[in-house]
């Protein structure tokens, strides 16, 4: 049955997250999470026993503090004062009817059990045949709408099973009007006491007309989905930061251990001192980042719940219920956005840095400390734009050049690292770091022709050295060489970092998967040529030139698509924006092909639009509309954007 499947698709909305069973007397908190009355009552009492002085409790799901300050009720009665979730109640009734589990409510009062045959939408009660006749015989209930249970079960009824909604402020009253001035559903008592001076008070039926299809509802659903995506990116960023901190922590310990080998007797004592200091600081940083991850995970849980509640109302609730949910969630959503924006502004990127002392470098007898390490924090406003970013249209937006970052580099490849640009230079045989304004910050000579650069994690990048068949791992913060990978019998031109701590290196007509620790070959793939660069969207796939006018996308051993165009010649660099659109540089065709993540052409961008004659590579910022393009002819690195 169609309706039954609709209800069952929302079983998670009908399950209490405390007892994990179907709701019994569903009550909801100000954050809109719903629980059985007995479950939330037990939780509140338990929370109060742990902190007697606390005038409230935290939501079991999202951990938002629910204040009960000023209430005259005892702790044991707090749960009973919470509002009933009438939408969930109606969903439960509807599911019981559809599953033939609904018994006559009137008979139940008399301790009898009879299967229901009809449902009164006004009283919200089920009746057996005899009780239905009694119900129709009373003058006060004779005009109530009564629906046959079989029609509800077969989805043949045009009526919603709930014809009346209880007022949130007066539980014994029915919502009858809607104050447009305050966007508030009201009972007659509310309208008389609170909204008598309001000019725009209409019936709840008129207010709810077409609410499910309204722009207001659709826009709120869209915002909830977008917010979930943004929160997820923040959580992932902070989890990556945790991983990076662990890596940096381990690297520093290795450096300390190397120093220790030169002076075992003297350093044993102060080694423990620096380790304890680092461990304590790391614990504090871990707790801070974990708390931020938990906070935004809770935000995500809350927004997901609102989204499911709203979609559930749209699909299975009445117009009035949808109106109530839109109003409730809309208000909560606005407040949540402000709270999240403030939280994002306070968030910082954290990294560890260890600086050995001059005495330690020369190992003099007066050395009393290993050195010091620094915790560097950067605000995440740039990397977390996914939560607060404005709407961008990558498919039709205007492409323009912002500024030149560097020139006269020769053959170059460039990427974003933090708030800087890291680029290779064929002319100088070096790796360089520039500010976003184009100021040279640091440079490392590499001795051979560097052809590509890729990001490994928050603190490291890797570059490929053509002909010498090497990959260099560089600290992108300190900008110093960490180690070299010697690739025996493996040609390397382009490279990208993928999952399982591996690199995919490319050259001409070969892709090779290698271990990033030792440089050992794992497997090799032959292509149709022009495989000079390779890129990845999520570290699980890789995208590469696959012939003179083609590009392929592969996940594991499966080719997801091959894009071929007569307007594409000599594919080189490949970039991916945060929406998943793919950009292919046509070196020979002097253009950039923008395609969807499933290989469909979106548009072809002439190279002179981005200020280059011979486009070579392209790289997008992780959560922004800016990107870098390099020019092979003049050795330029240009910062561009799509508006």
N, C-alpha and C positions, 0 to 999 in steps of 0.2 A: 504494500500500500504506500502510495506516494507520501502522504503526510507522516506515516509512521517512520519512514526512513529519514524524513526531515528532523523529527524529534530525536531519533536515535543518533543522528549525526552530532547532536549537542548534548550527549550524555555527560560530558565533562562539566557542563554547566549545571547539571543536576546532581553532582556528586560533591559531598562535603570533603574539603581537603584535610580535615582533621581526622574524622572517622573513616573516610574513604568509602562511605556508603551513601545511598540516596538520601537527599535532605529530608529531615523531619523538622517541621516548623522553621523554615529558612529565614534567618535574620541577616541583614547586611550592615556593614560598618560604613563610616564616612568615605573610606577609600573604595567602596563599592564591592569589596570581597564579601562573599556570602558563606554562612556556616549554619549548622543546626543550632537551635537555641541551647540545647543541653550541652553541646560540644563547646560553644563559645563561652557558656557560663562556667563550665569546668576550667577552661583555659584562663578566664579572667580571675577566678578565685585563686588558682594556682599562681598566677603572675603576682597577684596582690600579696600572697603569703610570702613570696620571695622578697618583695620590696613594699613593706607596709606603708611607708611614707609617700609612695608614688600615687598621684591622683589620676590614674589612667592605666592604660596597657598598650602594648604594641600589637599590631595586626599580625597574626601567625604567618601570613604569606609575605606581605611586602614590608613588614616591620615599621610601618608608619605609626607614630604615637597617637593613640586615641585618647583625648583628654576627657575625663569625667569630673573635672573640677567644678565645684558648685552644685553638684547633684545632691539631693537630699536622701536618695535611695541608698540602701546598704549594698555592699559589693555583690552579694548574692542576687540582687535584683537588677543589676546593670544590664544583663543580657535581655531580660524581659522588656526593658525600655527601648531596646533597639527596634528600628522599623522592620516590618515584615517585607520580604521580597515577593511581591504579588506576582511578578512576572514568572519567577521560578515556580511559585505555587501553581499557577495556571498551566505551566509546562508539565508539571508532575501530574496534575489532573488529566491533562490531555493524553499523556502517555498511558496513564492507568486505564482510560477509556479505550484507547486504541488496542491495548493488550488484553481487553476484557477482564481487567482486574478491579474495576471500579464497582463498589458496592453501594447500595442505597444509604444515603446519609441519614435520612429520617429513621429508617429501621435500625441503623447502628446505634442511635440514641436510645432505642428501646432494647438494646442488646440482642437484636436480631440480625441475621445475615441474609440479604437478598441481593441478587445481581441487579445492577442498575440498567434501566432501559431508556432513560431520558436524562437530559441535563438542562438546568435552568441557568441561562447566562447572567441573569440579574442576581440571583441568590448564590450563584456559584456552588450549587449542590446537585448531586445525582439522586434520581428517584427510581424506585421500582414502579411497576404499572399502577398499583393501588395508591401509592403515595402521590404519584403524578396526578391522579384524579382528584385526590384531596387538595393538592396544591392549586389546581385549576379552579376548584370550587370556591376558594376564598376570594372575596372582592379585591383585597389588597394585592393579591398575587395573580389574579386571573389574566392580566394583560402581559405578564412576564413572557419573554421569549424562551420557549422550551424546544430543545433539539433532540431528535431521535439519536440514540447512541450508535446505532448501526450506520447512520449517515456520516457521523463523525469518523467512525472506523473505516468506512469506505471512501472517505474524503469527498463526499457528495454534498456536504453542507457548506453554504456560503457564509455562515455565521461564525464568529470567533466564540470560543467557549467561555470567554470572560467578557461580560457586558458592562461591568462596573469596576471602578478602580477606587481603592481606599485613599483618603487624603493622608499625606505624610504627617501633617501636624495634628490631625484629628482622626484617629484610627477608626472611629465608629461612624464617620461621615464618608459619603461617596463624592468623588471628584465630578463636578458638573460643569465648571466654567474654567476658562483659561485667561489669565491677565497678560495681555500682549505687552503692556508697559513694563512689566517685571519678568516676563517669560516664566510665569509661575502657574502651574495647575492648582486649582482651588476647589474646595467644597463651598457650599453656600455660607457656612460660618466664616471661613477665611475671607470670602468676598465681602461679607457684611462688616467684619471687624477690621480687616487690614487693607482691602482694596476698594473701599466704597468711593474713594475720590479718583480712582483711576478711570480714564476715559475709554480705554480699549479693553473691555472685558467681554469675551465671546464664549459661546458654548464649547466644551471640550471636543465635541464631534466636529465642529467647523474648524477648530484650530488644528485638528489632526488630519484634515483632508490632504491626501497625497504626501504625507510626511515621509513615507518610505522612499518615494521617488524624488524627494526634494533635493535641491542643491546643498542645503544645509546638512542633510544626513549623508549624502554622498561625499561631501567635502570632509566631514568628520571621519568617515571611514577611511578616506584617502590619507588624512593626516595621521590617523592611528597607525596605519600600515607603514607610512614613511617614518614615523617616530620609532616604531619597533626596529626598523632597519638601521636607523641612526644609533639607537641605544646599543644594538648588537655590535656595531662597529666600534663604539667606545669600549665596550666590554672586551672585545678582541684586542684592541690597542693596548689596554692595560694588562691583559694577560700576556701579550707579547713583551710588554715592558718587564713583567715579572720574569719571563724566560731570559730576557736580555740581562737583567740584573744578576741572575744566577750565572750566566755565562761570564759576565764581567767579574763577578765575584771569584769564580774559579780561575780565570786568567790571572787575577791579582795574586791569588794563592800560589799559582805556579811561579810567578815572578819572585814572590817572597821565598819560595822553596829554593830557587836557583841562587839567590843571595845567601841563603842559609848554608848551602854547600861550601861556600868559601870561608865560612867562619863558624863552624858547628858549635864549638864550645861557648863562644861569646854570644851567638845568636839564639841559642835554645831558649834563653830566658826571655828575651824581648820578642821572640816569635809568638809566644803564647799571648803576650800583651797585645800585639797588633791584631791577632786573630780574634781575641775576645772583643776588642773594640769594633772590629769589622762586623763580627757576628751580631753584636748588640745593635749596631746601626742598621745592618741588613734586616734584622727582625723588625725594627721600627718601620723601615721602608716597606717591607713585605706587608706588615699590618695595615699601613696606610693605603697601599695600592690594592690590597685585598678588600679593604673596606670600601674603596671606590668601585671596585668590580662588583662587590655585593650590592652596593647602593644602586648602581645602574642595572644590575640584574633584577633587583626588586622593581625598579622603574619599568623594566621590560615586562616583568610578570604582570604589573598593574595594567600597562597599556594593552598587553595581550588579552587580559581578562576583559577590559573594556571593549576591545574589538570583538571578542567572541560574544559578549553580552549584546552588543549593538547589532551584530550580524544575526545572532539568534533572534533578537526582537524583530528585525526586518523580515526574516524568513518565517517565523512562527508566531510572533506576537501580534497583538492588535495595533491599530493605528495609534490609539491612546497610549498603549504601552511604549511604542516606539518614540512617541513624543516625550514621554517621561524620561526614557533612557537617554535620548539625545540631549535633553536639558541637563540631566544629572551628569552625564559623561562630559558634555561640552564644558560645564563649569569646572569640573575636576581637571579636564585636559588643559584648560587655560592656566590654572594654578600650577599644574605640574610642569608646563612649559617654562614658566617663570622660575620655578624652583630648579629645574634642570639647567637652564641657562646660567643661573648663578653658580650652580655646582661645577659646570664646565669651565667657567671663568676662573674658578679656584683651583682647578686641576693642573698639575704640572707633570712634565716628563722627568723622570728621575734616572740618574745614571751614576755609577761609581767611577772614581778615578784614583789611581794610586801614583804618588810622586815620591820616588826614593830621594833620600837626602844626599847632599854632596859627599858627606862623610861615608855613607854607605857605598857610594860608587867607588870611592878610593879605598874603602875598607881600612880606615885608620883605627887605632886602638881607642880613640875617644868616642867612638860611635855608641850612642845610648838609645837609638830609636831606629826602627826600620824605615820610617818615613811617615808620610801622611796620605790619606786618601780623601777625596772630596765627593760629596753628593751634589751632582748638578741637577737642577730642576728647571724645566722649560714648560711654559704654559702650553696646553694642548689645543688652544683655539684654532690653530692651523690644521693640526692633524685630526681634530674631531669636528670639522665643519659639517660632517654628515648629520649632526643633530641640530645645528643652528643655521645650516646653509640655506641660501635662497634658492628658489627653483631655477634650474638651468635646463636649457634645451640643447643638448649636444648635437641633435640631428639637424637642426635648422639654424642654430646660433651663428652669429657673425664671427669669423676667424680674423684675429688681428694680431699684429706684432706689438709687444709691450716695450722691449728694449733688447739690445745686444749685450750678452753676458761676457763673451770673449770672442776674439778673432785671431787670425794668423796661427791657428793651431795645427793646420794640416788636417789629415784625416782624424775625425774626432767622434766620440760617443759620449753622451752626457746623461746624468740622472739627478733626481732630487734626493738629498740626504739631509734630514732635519730641515732647517731653513737655509740651506746652502745648495750649491750646484757642484757636483763632482764630475770632472770631465777628463778624458784621455787627450793626449796631444801627440800626433804622429811626428810633427816637425821637431818638437822638443824632447820626444821620447820620455814623456813624464806623465804623471797623474797630478791634477791640480784641483784645488778647491776654491770656489768663488762665492762671494756673498750674492744675495738676490739683486743687489744693485750693480753687480759686475766688478767688485773689488777683489783682487787676488788675495787670498788668505793664507794659502800654503801650497807647497809643491813637492813632489817626490820624484827624483829621476829613477827610471826603471831599466835603462840600458838597452832595451829593445823596442820594437814597434808595438805599442799598445793599441788594440783594435776594438775592445769592448769593455764595458764596466757594468756590474750588476750589484744590487743590494743583497747582502746575506742576512743581516739582522739589523737591530737598532744601532749597533756600534761597529759593524764591519761591512766592507765592500770587497768585491773581487774583480780583478782585471785580467784580461787574456793578452798574452804576448805572442804575436804571430811569428811563425818561422822558428822561434826558440822553443815553442810548444810548452809554455809554462803558464800557470795561473798563480797570481800573487794575491794574498789575503792582506788587506790593509785596515788598520784601525781608523775609522772615519771620523772619530772625535779628536784623538791625538794626532791623527794623520801621520802614522808611522807604519812601516812594514812589519807584519807579524810573522808570516811564513810564506814559503814557496811550495807549489806543487809541480813536480816534474812529470809531465805526461809522456811516457815512453810510447813511441809509435802512434801517437794520437795527434792529428792535426787540429789546431784550434784557431778560430777567428772570432766567433761570437760565443756568448755563454749566458746562461741564466740559472738561478738557484731554485731548486724544486724541493718537494717533500722528501723526508727520510734522509736529510743531510746529504743531498746529492746535487751535482751540477749536470746540466745538459750543455755540451760544447758542440759547436757547429763549424763546418768548413766545407765550402763548395758543394759536394753531394753526399755529405756524411753527417749524421748526428750520433754523438756518443754520450752515454750516461756514465758518469764517473762518481766515485766516492770522494766527497769533499775533504775528507781527512787525509787520505793517502794518495789520491789521484789515480786509483786503480780503475780500470775499465770494467763496467758491469755488463753493458750490452751496447750493440751498435746497430744503426739503421741507415740504409742507403736511400737517398732521395733522388728526385729528378733534376737536381741542380739548383743553383742560386740560393743555397742554404747558408748564407753568410751570417745571418743573425737569427736568434731564437728568443722567444719571449714566453711568459706564462701569466695567466690571469689569476690563478688561485694556488699555485705551486703543485697542482695535481695534473695539469695539462701543459702542453707546450705547442707554440705556434711558430711556424718557420716557412721560409721561402721553399717552394717545391716545384721548381721549374722557372722558365724565363718570364712567365706571366701568371703564376699561380702561387697560392699560399694554402697550407694545410694546417688543421688543428687536430691534435691527437691527445687522447687520454688513455694511458696504459698502452694496449695494443690495438685500440679502436680509433679509427679516423672519424672524427665527428663531422667534418666537412672539408672540402677543398674548394677554395674560391678561385675562379679563373676569369680573366677579363682581357680582351684585346687592347684595352686602354691602359693596362698595367704592363710595364716592362722593367726587368731587372729589380725585383723586390729586394729591399734591404731592411732597414730598421722597422720594428713593429711595436706600437704603443697601444695601451688599453686604458680607457678612462674609467672612473669609478662606477659608471652605469653598465660597464661590460662591453661597450662599443670598441671595435678593433680598428686601428689605423695602420695602413701598410704604406711604407715609403716606396714610391716607384722611382728609382734612380734614373733609369733610362727614359721613362715616360714623363719625368719631371712633374709628378703630382703625388697626392696622398689619397689613397682609397679608404674611405670610412665605411666599414661594414658592421652588421649586427653580430651579436655573439653566436648566432647560428649560421653566419656566412652569407647573409643577404646584403647586397649593395645598398648603402644609404645615400652616399654622394661621393663625387670625386672633387678634391680640392686642388686647384693649380698650385704649384710650388711657389710661384711669385706672390701668392696671397700671404705666405708666411715669410716672405723676404729672402728666399734663397733660389739659386738657379740649379743647383745640383743637390737635392735633398739626400741625406744619408741616414740619419737615425731620428727617432722620435720617442719621447718619454713623457707620460702624464704624471702630475702630482697625484698622490694617493686619494685625497678627498677634496679636490679642488678643480677649477676649470682651467688651470694653467698647464702649459706643456712646453717642452724643450724640443727644438729642431736644430740639427747640425747641418752645415753646408760643406760638402766635400771639396768644392772648388776653391773657396776662400777661407776654409777653416773656421767658420763662424759657429757660435752657439747662440741661438736666439730664444728669448723667453716670449711665448705667445699665450693667447687665451681665447676661449670661445664664450661669447656673450649672447 
